[in-house]
């Protein structure tokens, strides 16, 4: 599988969160086939390039392409909210080595500097909640809580703990949380992709449904922003406040509605 033929001059950049925004596991197929037709048309009429901006890892995203029967690949993927990948002519995914390495280095350095703080956070989480602390390769990777309410408590509590290390940050998606660096999230990574295509902020469209989409949906990173009807309240509020588009339909059908709102009116 490959991407659509590249436009001579890319004019718009479309950024889609995956789970809950394009993908709805209760639907068959999970991503509506009509979505891809709209993308195909916007490529022709608007010189639009598009990508998935997700909390999934790249291997999990590849599973998603197969499960959802993508007829063609996106032009880029932002995985784990911060790693950039693009497909080559054979549909093989290659990392943006420079950006990905810089991001990993900065995060590693920050974790090292924040060791005491992280120990305190872990202690508090394990003392007061039943959430699971996840580590990978010796680094604090994240937290999985038992309920949304538990995660609300954890996030509120962490906010009061991190004052001494403002670069320390996290991305939340429902009961999942990934630790990271304030400067590397869906928004800043999207800005990097936009710069590669030389597309200004006004030409960037983003749509998402959960907390880890907050940055990319802020006016700093997207001139046009939307959310599907199933978005969490924090996202709906942000979209309403900034004069974005709140779709009436859920997930992929909401994404189609949003594209029609911005590009066909
Ligand atoms: Mg989502």
Boltz pocket constraint, residues with backbone or C-beta under 6 A from the ligand:
constraints:
  - pocket:
      binder: B
      contacts: [[A, 17], [A, 18], [A, 19], [A, 20], [A, 21], [A, 208], [A, 209], [A, 210]]
      max_distance: 6.0
